[in-house]
Amino acid sequence: MRGRSAFAKLDQARFVVSKMKDNANFADLADRVTELETAADTLDNAITMARSGDHELVGLKQIAEDVLMVAMAKLCDSINGEAAGKSKL
């Protein structure tokens, strides 16, 4: 997702949350999904606040974007681990 806008990253995170929230196949990952949802909410607010152009708020938006990407990576790693474990059954 490198090179994509903050809006695109936010949209992707919201899509992932919508598909993973309360997903019985990945019930063990509910905490990770909540973490991503919280990061998405934070980024959404940061984008709105950064529209003023204030340098500090733009910096906070970048931090929120980075946090979202870390949460997305953690969830993806966990999904891959869960899927790999289930495929061995």
All heavy atoms as an XYZ file, in Angstrom:
665
protein
N       0.802     -1.183      0.000
C       0.000      0.000      0.000
C       0.857      1.264      0.000
O       0.340      2.353      0.074
C      -0.946     -0.011      1.190
C      -1.982     -1.093      1.049
S      -3.345     -1.180      2.217
C      -3.592      0.411      2.822
N       2.158      1.050     -0.141
C       3.044      2.213     -0.217
C       2.671      3.058     -1.426
O       2.324      2.539     -2.480
C       4.493      1.762     -0.348
C       5.062      1.267      0.947
C       6.555      1.035      0.816
N       7.129      0.728      2.088
C       7.401     -0.491      2.522
N       7.155     -1.528      1.761
N       7.921     -0.678      3.707
N       2.768      4.339     -1.252
C       2.481      5.242     -2.340
C       1.003      5.590     -2.481
O       0.647      6.450     -3.269
N       0.152      4.913     -1.742
C      -1.284      5.210     -1.798
C      -1.603      6.343     -0.829
O      -0.906      6.550      0.159
C      -2.093      3.971     -1.443
C      -1.869      2.851     -2.490
C      -2.709      1.667     -2.258
N      -4.098      2.011     -2.578
C      -5.122      1.261     -2.219
N      -4.929      0.155     -1.531
N      -6.353      1.606     -2.532
N      -2.651      7.059     -1.116
C      -3.038      8.185     -0.275
C      -3.562      7.697      1.076
O      -3.939      6.532      1.240
C      -4.119      9.006     -0.970
O      -5.341      8.285     -0.999
N      -3.611      8.628      2.013
C      -4.164      8.306      3.333
C      -5.620      7.880      3.194
O      -6.076      6.971      3.892
C      -4.036      9.511      4.264
N      -6.347      8.517      2.270
C      -7.745      8.132      2.040
C      -7.853      6.694      1.549
O      -8.724      5.944      1.977
C      -8.405      9.058      1.006
C      -8.671     10.436      1.517
C      -8.005     11.521      0.977
C      -9.596     10.661      2.520
C      -8.251     12.798      1.435
C      -9.856     11.938      2.984
C      -9.172     13.020      2.436
N      -6.967      6.307      0.635
C      -6.993      4.943      0.098
C      -6.660      3.934      1.194
O      -7.283      2.869      1.273
C      -6.023      4.808     -1.068
N      -5.697      4.251      2.030
C      -5.337      3.358      3.132
C      -6.494      3.238      4.119
O      -6.797      2.142      4.598
C      -4.080      3.872      3.828
C      -2.843      3.766      2.970
C      -1.650      4.423      3.628
C      -0.448      4.387      2.702
N       0.699      5.111      3.275
N      -7.135      4.364      4.404
C      -8.279      4.358      5.305
C      -9.409      3.521      4.725
O     -10.013      2.699      5.428
C      -8.751      5.790      5.563
C      -9.973      5.966      6.450
C      -9.734      5.379      7.839
C     -10.340      7.438      6.537
N      -9.667      3.684      3.452
C     -10.722      2.924      2.783
C     -10.426      1.425      2.845
O     -11.309      0.616      3.129
C     -10.858      3.398      1.337
C     -12.044      2.774      0.635
O     -13.154      2.789      1.197
O     -11.850      2.269     -0.492
N      -9.186      1.046      2.594
C      -8.802     -0.363      2.642
C      -8.964     -0.919      4.055
O      -9.471     -2.031      4.246
C      -7.359     -0.550      2.167
C      -6.910     -1.989      2.118
C      -7.644     -2.785      1.060
O      -7.878     -2.296     -0.034
N      -8.009     -4.009      1.376
N      -8.549     -0.144      5.048
C      -8.681     -0.592      6.437
C     -10.147     -0.777      6.815
O     -10.508     -1.774      7.446
C      -8.019      0.411      7.381
N     -10.992      0.143      6.416
C     -12.425      0.030      6.704
C     -13.018     -1.220      6.030
O     -13.845     -1.913      6.619
C     -13.180      1.267      6.218
C     -12.808      2.534      6.929
C     -13.624      2.720      8.161
N     -13.452      4.085      8.678
C     -13.274      4.350      9.942
N     -13.240      3.383     10.830
N     -13.133      5.592     10.345
N     -12.574     -1.504      4.814
C     -13.038     -2.697      4.109
C     -12.622     -3.966      4.859
O     -13.429     -4.871      5.073
C     -12.488     -2.724      2.676
C     -12.856     -3.969      1.925
C     -14.127     -4.123      1.385
C     -11.938     -4.991      1.760
C     -14.475     -5.276      0.699
C     -12.272     -6.143      1.077
C     -13.541     -6.289      0.541
N     -11.358     -4.021      5.272
C     -10.855     -5.188      6.005
C     -11.628     -5.370      7.300
O     -12.045     -6.486      7.635
C      -9.336     -5.064      6.266
C      -8.850     -6.133      7.231
C      -8.552     -5.138      4.955
N     -11.845     -4.286      8.028
C     -12.599     -4.372      9.287
C     -14.005     -4.899      9.016
O     -14.504     -5.772      9.740
C     -12.640     -3.007     10.011
C     -13.663     -3.013     11.141
C     -11.262     -2.648     10.545
N     -14.645     -4.417      7.951
C     -16.009     -4.861      7.657
C     -16.072     -6.351      7.357
O     -17.067     -7.013      7.654
C     -16.599     -4.063      6.491
O     -16.058     -4.471      5.249
N     -15.023     -6.895      6.777
C     -15.000     -8.323      6.444
C     -14.544     -9.202      7.613
O     -14.906    -10.378      7.700
C     -14.084     -8.587      5.241
C     -14.550     -7.923      3.971
C     -15.917     -8.409      3.578
C     -16.401     -7.766      2.300
N     -17.768     -8.129      1.972
N     -13.755     -8.630      8.517
C     -13.178     -9.422      9.601
C     -13.952     -9.331     10.914
O     -13.890    -10.249     11.727
C     -11.737     -8.990      9.860
C     -10.772     -9.310      8.734
S     -10.564    -11.078      8.467
C      -9.885    -11.592     10.036
N     -14.678     -8.253     11.111
C     -15.395     -8.067     12.375
C     -16.452     -9.156     12.521
O     -17.254     -9.378     11.621
C     -16.037     -6.688     12.412
C     -16.445     -6.261     13.793
C     -16.803     -4.795     13.801
C     -16.916     -4.316     15.216
N     -17.017     -2.869     15.272
N     -16.397     -9.842     13.642
C     -17.325    -10.932     13.947
C     -17.227    -12.094     12.952
O     -18.188    -12.847     12.776
C     -18.767    -10.423     14.018
C     -18.944     -9.360     15.090
O     -18.314     -9.501     16.161
O     -19.701     -8.393     14.857
N     -16.083    -12.253     12.316
C     -15.863    -13.354     11.381
C     -15.555    -14.616     12.190
O     -14.527    -14.711     12.852
C     -14.709    -13.023     10.437
C     -14.506    -14.051      9.357
O     -14.692    -15.241      9.570
N     -14.091    -13.591      8.190
N     -16.449    -15.578     12.137
C     -16.308    -16.809     12.930
C     -15.060    -17.597     12.556
O     -14.520    -18.337     13.383
C     -17.545    -17.673     12.752
N     -14.586    -17.440     11.340
C     -13.392    -18.165     10.911
C     -12.120    -17.630     11.556
O     -11.104    -18.311     11.576
C     -13.253    -18.105      9.389
C     -14.371    -18.835      8.693
O     -14.707    -19.955      9.062
N     -14.969    -18.190      7.713
N     -12.182    -16.397     12.045
C     -11.012    -15.777     12.656
C     -11.386    -15.124     13.984
O     -10.948    -14.011     14.294
C     -10.408    -14.735     11.699
C      -9.852    -15.332     10.443
C     -10.591    -15.332      9.275
C      -8.594    -15.915     10.427
C     -10.090    -15.886      8.106
C      -8.081    -16.479      9.266
C      -8.827    -16.466      8.106
N     -12.156    -15.812     14.774
C     -12.628    -15.272     16.056
C     -11.478    -14.909     16.991
O     -11.584    -13.957     17.776
C     -13.560    -16.271     16.730
N     -10.371    -15.635     16.892
C      -9.220    -15.368     17.760
C      -8.544    -14.035     17.442
O      -7.710    -13.569     18.212
C      -8.181    -16.487     17.633
C      -8.694    -17.818     18.153
O      -9.689    -17.823     18.907
O      -8.101    -18.856     17.802
N      -8.895    -13.438     16.315
C      -8.239    -12.199     15.899
C      -9.071    -10.953     16.193
O      -8.768     -9.864     15.699
C      -7.908    -12.260     14.405
C      -7.020    -13.432     13.979
C      -6.746    -13.367     12.492
C      -5.728    -13.442     14.759
N     -10.094    -11.084     17.008
C     -10.989     -9.954     17.301
C     -10.228     -8.750     17.854
O     -10.532     -7.606     17.493
C     -12.076    -10.386     18.274
N      -9.224     -8.992     18.696
C      -8.447     -7.874     19.254
C      -7.689     -7.130     18.168
O      -7.597     -5.906     18.191
C      -7.470     -8.367     20.316
C      -8.173     -8.826     21.587
O      -9.352     -8.457     21.784
O      -7.538     -9.553     22.373
N      -7.143     -7.867     17.217
C      -6.409     -7.244     16.100
C      -7.353     -6.420     15.229
O      -7.002     -5.344     14.763
C      -5.711     -8.297     15.243
C      -4.595     -9.020     15.936
C      -3.292     -8.309     15.723
N      -2.219     -9.147     16.209
C      -1.254     -8.679     16.970
N      -1.231     -7.424     17.317
N      -0.302     -9.484     17.381
N      -8.545     -6.933     15.003
C      -9.539     -6.214     14.199
C      -9.942     -4.933     14.918
O     -10.030     -3.861     14.295
C     -10.759     -7.104     13.897
C     -11.834     -6.313     13.172
C     -10.348     -8.314     13.072
N     -10.146     -5.013     16.209
C     -10.485     -3.824     16.996
C      -9.352     -2.807     16.948
O      -9.598     -1.597     16.835
C     -10.803     -4.220     18.455
O     -11.910     -5.120     18.445
C     -11.121     -3.005     19.301
N      -8.121     -3.283     17.028
C      -6.957     -2.401     16.942
C      -6.936     -1.670     15.589
O      -6.686     -0.460     15.538
C      -5.679     -3.228     17.113
C      -4.399     -2.429     17.054
C      -3.154     -3.295     17.182
O      -3.255     -4.492     17.526
O      -2.067     -2.763     16.919
N      -7.218     -2.393     14.520
C      -7.244     -1.770     13.194
C      -8.397     -0.778     13.091
O      -8.237      0.313     12.534
C      -7.345     -2.841     12.101
C      -7.397     -2.313     10.670
C      -6.151     -1.496     10.332
C      -7.554     -3.473      9.694
N      -9.538     -1.130     13.635
C     -10.688     -0.228     13.591
C     -10.399      1.069     14.349
O     -10.729      2.166     13.877
C     -11.921     -0.923     14.171
C     -13.179     -0.107     14.063
C     -14.406     -0.888     14.512
O     -14.295     -1.751     15.418
O     -15.480     -0.623     13.944
N      -9.762      0.957     15.494
C      -9.384      2.133     16.275
C      -8.389      2.993     15.511
O      -8.510      4.226     15.475
C      -8.799      1.707     17.632
O      -9.787      0.960     18.343
C      -8.366      2.898     18.462
N      -7.421      2.349     14.870
C      -6.433      3.087     14.074
C      -7.104      3.794     12.899
O      -6.742      4.927     12.556
C      -5.343      2.141     13.573
N      -8.094      3.156     12.297
C      -8.825      3.771     11.189
C      -9.610      4.988     11.675
O      -9.616      6.032     11.008
C      -9.750      2.752     10.532
N     -10.254      4.867     12.813
C     -10.999      5.996     13.374
C     -10.062      7.170     13.670
O     -10.381      8.323     13.387
C     -11.731      5.590     14.649
C     -12.879      4.628     14.408
O     -13.341      4.518     13.247
O     -13.311      3.982     15.384
N      -8.912      6.853     14.219
C      -7.925      7.887     14.544
C      -7.433      8.576     13.278
O      -7.328      9.805     13.233
C      -6.744      7.270     15.324
O      -7.244      6.676     16.523
C      -5.695      8.317     15.664
N      -7.122      7.789     12.243
C      -6.666      8.377     10.988
C      -7.759      9.228     10.361
O      -7.487     10.318      9.851
C      -6.198      7.292     10.009
C      -5.741      7.808      8.634
C      -4.603      8.818      8.764
C      -5.338      6.638      7.750
N      -8.979      8.766     10.402
C     -10.094      9.525      9.848
C     -10.177     10.907     10.504
O     -10.285     11.927      9.822
C     -11.394      8.742     10.055
C     -12.549      9.259      9.225
O     -12.349     10.144      8.361
O     -13.667      8.766      9.426
N     -10.092     10.936     11.815
C     -10.118     12.210     12.542
C      -8.902     13.071     12.212
O      -9.017     14.287     12.050
C     -10.198     11.972     14.051
C     -11.543     11.431     14.484
O     -12.560     11.710     13.859
N     -11.544     10.650     15.546
N      -7.740     12.436     12.107
C      -6.509     13.168     11.814
C      -6.547     13.786     10.413
O      -6.066     14.903     10.217
C      -5.300     12.242     11.955
N      -7.122     13.073      9.453
C      -7.255     13.611      8.098
C      -8.110     14.873      8.125
O      -7.768     15.890      7.517
C      -7.855     12.553      7.143
C      -6.829     11.453      6.863
C      -8.319     13.198      5.843
C      -7.413     10.239      6.137
N      -9.219     14.796      8.833
C     -10.121     15.950      8.933
C      -9.406     17.147      9.561
O      -9.491     18.269      9.051
C     -11.370     15.585      9.760
O     -12.044     14.502      9.110
C     -12.307     16.762      9.909
N      -8.690     16.902     10.636
C      -8.003     17.990     11.334
C      -6.854     18.560     10.506
O      -6.582     19.761     10.556
C      -7.521     17.501     12.697
C      -8.667     17.193     13.642
S      -8.146     16.443     15.203
C      -7.000     17.637     15.820
N      -6.183     17.727      9.734
C      -5.020     18.169      8.958
C      -5.407     19.034      7.763
O      -4.541     19.688      7.168
C      -4.215     16.957      8.490
N      -6.672     19.058      7.425
C      -7.119     19.882      6.289
C      -6.825     21.368      6.497
O      -6.765     22.122      5.535
C      -8.599     19.671      6.031
C      -8.901     18.342      5.416
C     -10.362     18.200      5.068
N     -10.595     16.887      4.489
C     -11.675     16.177      4.676
N     -12.668     16.655      5.398
N     -11.804     14.994      4.124
N      -6.642     21.756      7.728
C      -6.334     23.161      8.015
C      -4.950     23.549      7.487
O      -4.670     24.728      7.316
C      -6.389     23.412      9.522
O      -5.301     22.766     10.172
N      -4.108     22.536      7.266
C      -2.754     22.809      6.791
C      -1.760     23.047      7.909
O      -0.564     23.220      7.651
N      -2.216     23.063      9.124
C      -1.331     23.240     10.276
C      -0.280     22.126     10.265
O      -0.613     20.954     10.179
C      -2.162     23.187     11.557
C      -1.319     23.356     12.802
O      -0.742     22.336     13.246
O      -1.244     24.477     13.318
N       0.976     22.527     10.344
C       2.074     21.557     10.231
C       2.022     20.482     11.308
O       2.298     19.315     11.038
C       3.430     22.274     10.253
C       3.674     23.099      9.039
N       4.036     22.556      7.836
C       3.579     24.431      8.836
C       4.168     23.508      6.939
N       3.892     24.667      7.518
N       1.680     20.874     12.507
C       1.602     19.891     13.595
C       0.492     18.868     13.327
O       0.682     17.673     13.517
C       1.352     20.588     14.928
C       1.372     19.632     16.105
C       1.220     20.345     17.434
O       1.483     21.551     17.527
O       0.825     19.658     18.396
N      -0.641     19.335     12.853
C      -1.755     18.431     12.570
C      -1.462     17.535     11.375
O      -1.856     16.364     11.368
C      -3.042     19.229     12.348
C      -3.553     20.007     13.569
C      -4.754     20.851     13.204
C      -3.859     19.067     14.718
N      -0.750     18.056     10.401
C      -0.338     17.230      9.259
C       0.631     16.149      9.738
O       0.556     14.990      9.315
C       0.287     18.093      8.147
C       0.913     17.229      7.060
C      -0.769     19.024      7.541
N       1.508     16.505     10.658
C       2.421     15.525     11.234
C       1.690     14.447     12.011
O       2.034     13.264     11.922
N       0.668     14.845     12.759
C      -0.131     13.874     13.504
C      -0.890     12.946     12.554
O      -1.057     11.757     12.841
C      -1.103     14.587     14.443
C      -0.454     15.307     15.632
C      -1.499     16.097     16.403
C       0.272     14.328     16.538
N      -1.307     13.479     11.410
C      -1.971     12.628     10.402
C      -0.992     11.576      9.892
O      -1.350     10.408      9.744
C      -2.489     13.462      9.236
C      -3.156     12.598      8.159
C      -3.422     13.382      6.895
C      -2.200     13.561      6.111
N      -1.915     12.875      4.938
N       0.249     11.980      9.657
C       1.252     11.026      9.179
C       1.511      9.937     10.225
O       1.628      8.756      9.887
C       2.562     11.739      8.839
C       3.633     10.813      8.291
C       3.211     10.082      7.037
O       2.743     10.695      6.092
N       3.358      8.765      7.022
N       1.555     10.330     11.476
C       1.745      9.347     12.544
C       0.559      8.386     12.584
O       0.737      7.167     12.689
C       1.947     10.044     13.908
C       3.295     10.776     13.928
C       1.849      9.043     15.054
C       3.477     11.722     15.095
N      -0.654      8.930     12.488
C      -1.855      8.087     12.493
C      -1.853      7.134     11.299
O      -2.272      5.973     11.413
C      -3.113      8.958     12.486
N      -1.375      7.604     10.168
C      -1.279      6.764      8.972
C      -0.283      5.616      9.206
O      -0.550      4.465      8.848
C      -0.832      7.627      7.797
C      -0.995      7.013      6.448
C      -0.672      7.993      5.331
O      -0.786      9.226      5.514
O      -0.305      7.505      4.252
N       0.837      5.934      9.830
C       1.839      4.909     10.136
C       1.287      3.874     11.119
O       1.517      2.670     10.957
C       3.105      5.541     10.712
C       3.869      6.392      9.705
O       3.604      6.272      8.481
O       4.722      7.194     10.149
N       0.558      4.329     12.129
C      -0.048      3.417     13.111
C      -1.042      2.494     12.421
O      -1.087      1.288     12.694
C      -0.707      4.216     14.266
C      -1.575      3.321     15.135
C       0.355      4.924     15.098
N      -1.827      3.044     11.501
C      -2.789      2.234     10.753
C      -2.067      1.154      9.954
O      -2.489     -0.002      9.941
C      -3.618      3.110      9.819
C      -4.625      2.307      8.995
C      -6.039      2.639      9.432
C      -4.451      2.586      7.529
N      -0.967      1.513      9.330
C      -0.231      0.539      8.519
C       0.369     -0.569      9.386
O       0.384     -1.732      8.982
C       0.863      1.246      7.707
C       0.301      2.190      6.648
S      -0.861      1.405      5.518
C       0.177      0.181      4.771
N       0.829     -0.229     10.565
C       1.349     -1.240     11.490
C       0.228     -2.175     11.925
O       0.395     -3.403     11.949
C       2.040     -0.573     12.702
C       2.327     -1.590     13.797
C       3.316      0.126     12.268
N      -0.935     -1.604     12.247
C      -2.079     -2.432     12.658
C      -2.524     -3.345     11.524
O      -2.853     -4.516     11.748
C      -3.234     -1.540     13.115
N      -2.504     -2.831     10.300
C      -2.877     -3.640      9.138
C      -1.874     -4.783      8.946
O      -2.269     -5.924      8.706
C      -2.933     -2.774      7.882
C      -3.356     -3.530      6.651
S      -5.123     -3.752      6.495
C      -5.561     -2.168      5.852
N      -0.601     -4.488      9.082
C       0.430     -5.518      8.920
C       0.306     -6.595      9.994
O       0.422     -7.788      9.697
C       1.818     -4.877      8.964
N       0.041     -6.193     11.228
C      -0.135     -7.161     12.316
C      -1.319     -8.078     12.042
O      -1.239     -9.286     12.240
C      -0.347     -6.449     13.647
C       0.885     -5.842     14.245
C       0.517     -5.176     15.573
C       1.661     -4.484     16.226
N       1.246     -3.818     17.483
N      -2.424     -7.483     11.592
C      -3.607     -8.282     11.297
C      -3.330     -9.244     10.144
O      -3.680    -10.421     10.217
C      -4.808     -7.394     10.988
C      -6.100     -8.126     10.644
C      -6.537     -9.053     11.786
C      -7.211     -7.133     10.309
N      -2.686     -8.760      9.106
C      -2.360     -9.630      7.962
C      -1.458    -10.786      8.389
O      -1.679    -11.931      7.977
C      -1.703     -8.826      6.848
S      -2.844     -7.739      5.981
N      -0.450    -10.487      9.194
C       0.429    -11.549      9.692
C      -0.353    -12.566     10.517
O      -0.138    -13.769     10.402
C       1.563    -10.963     10.540
C       2.600    -10.226      9.720
O       2.615    -10.382      8.471
O       3.409     -9.486     10.323
N      -1.260    -12.072     11.347
C      -2.066    -12.972     12.174
C      -3.008    -13.814     11.322
O      -3.193    -15.001     11.587
C      -2.875    -12.159     13.193
O      -2.017    -11.497     14.087
N      -3.597    -13.214     10.305
C      -4.474    -13.960      9.394
C      -3.682    -15.062      8.708
O      -4.137    -16.218      8.639
C      -5.109    -13.026      8.349
C      -6.132    -12.113      9.010
C      -5.762    -13.824      7.221
C      -6.601    -10.971      8.128
N      -2.509    -14.729      8.222
C      -1.675    -15.734      7.554
C      -1.294    -16.861      8.508
O      -1.290    -18.028      8.126
C      -0.421    -15.088      6.965
C      -0.718    -14.230      5.768
O      -1.723    -14.412      5.083
N       0.133    -13.256      5.509
N      -1.010    -16.512      9.759
C      -0.675    -17.530     10.747
C      -1.847    -18.426     11.069
O      -1.727    -19.650     11.155
N      -3.023    -17.817     11.231
C      -4.245    -18.593     11.489
C      -4.560    -19.516     10.307
O      -4.871    -20.683     10.500
C      -5.434    -17.660     11.723
C      -5.447    -16.979     13.056
C      -5.989    -17.858     14.158
O      -6.963    -18.584     13.920
O      -5.404    -17.830     15.247
N      -4.494    -18.976      9.115
C      -4.816    -19.755      7.924
C      -3.835    -20.905      7.749
O      -4.229    -22.027      7.408
C      -4.827    -18.872      6.687
N      -2.568    -20.654      8.003
C      -1.565    -21.706      7.880
C      -1.813    -22.807      8.905
O      -1.714    -23.994      8.593
C      -0.165    -21.123      8.050
N      -2.169    -22.412     10.111
C      -2.442    -23.384     11.164
C      -3.673    -24.222     10.864
O      -3.699    -25.423     11.102
N      -4.687    -23.603     10.284
C      -5.919    -24.315      9.972
C      -5.752    -25.231      8.763
O      -6.416    -26.248      8.657
C      -7.053    -23.321      9.735
C      -7.488    -22.634     10.997
C      -8.609    -21.658     10.769
C      -8.972    -20.999     12.094
N     -10.091    -20.096     11.962
N      -4.850    -24.859      7.864
C      -4.673    -25.696      6.675
C      -3.961    -27.001      6.989
O      -3.995    -27.931      6.209
C      -3.895    -24.923      5.594
O      -2.558    -24.719      5.995
N      -3.334    -27.078      8.150
C      -2.615    -28.296      8.554
C      -3.545    -29.326      9.168
O      -3.154    -30.430      9.462
C      -1.492    -27.938      9.530
C      -0.400    -27.117      8.900
C       0.659    -26.764      9.910
C       1.745    -25.891      9.281
N       2.766    -25.504     10.229
N      -4.796    -28.942      9.417
C      -5.740    -29.877     10.042
C      -6.132    -30.997      9.122
O      -6.238    -30.968      7.996
C      -6.986    -29.134     10.522
C      -6.745    -28.148     11.661
C      -8.061    -27.416     11.976
C      -6.264    -28.845     12.909
